[in-house]
């Protein structure tokens, strides 16, 4: 099936970034309201830290990674589903709406666990976080350690 090319548009590019921001905030607010410890992780956390130093170095990502404790999964699921996310059991992520895309989903990382078996170290704990303006974010050193998962000991 051929791909339909739309006109070039700054508005669409800006909207794509804004949608990630909205998704992140909606998920964070749902978890905060439910009293569930969490921290924004992954590419969005990296971008937030980079923006504090050099906004020209910031790169955007479409998905949202959130660090939670595995023991809180059922509460997380309930909170995110109440906020309009739909759990996809096959991919283990929360789609943004019934027709959401895995590329634009909320992915959970579990505190104290390796994201993949071949990762060098486990993820940080949710307590290894700091408050950002609108959500909790993984603190810098644990974030760097999580992102350097491919480095051997």
TAWOTA-V91914 format. One record per backbone hydrogen bond with DSSP energy under -0.5 kcal/mol. CO is the residue of the C=O (numbers start at 0). NH is the residue of the N-H. Records with the same first field share a line. If there is no record, write none. Layout:
# TAWOTA-V91914
CO: NH + NH
This chain:
# TAWOTA-V91914
2: 4
3: 5
8: 12
9: 13
10: 14
11: 15
12: 16
13: 17
14: 18
15: 19
16: 20
17: 21
18: 22
19: 23
20: 24
21: 25
22: 26
23: 27
24: 28
25: 29
26: 30
27: 31
28: 32
29: 33
30: 35
31: 34
34: 36
38: 66
39: 137
40: 43 + 44 + 64
41: 45
42: 46
43: 47
44: 48
45: 49
46: 50
47: 51
48: 51
49: 52 + 53
53: 56
54: 57
63: 65 + 106
64: 40
65: 108
66: 38
67: 110
68: 71
69: 72
71: 75
72: 76
73: 77
74: 78
75: 79
76: 80
77: 81
78: 82
79: 84
80: 83
83: 96
85: 94
86: 88
87: 91 + 92
91: 107
92: 87 + 94
93: 105
94: 85 + 96
96: 99
100: 103
101: 104
104: 63 + 106
105: 93
106: 65
108: 67 + 110
109: 112
112: 122
115: 118
122: 111
123: 111
124: 127
126: 128
127: 138
129: 136
134: 131
135: 39
136: 129
138: 142
139: 143
140: 144
141: 145
142: 146
143: 147
145: 148
147: 150
148: 119
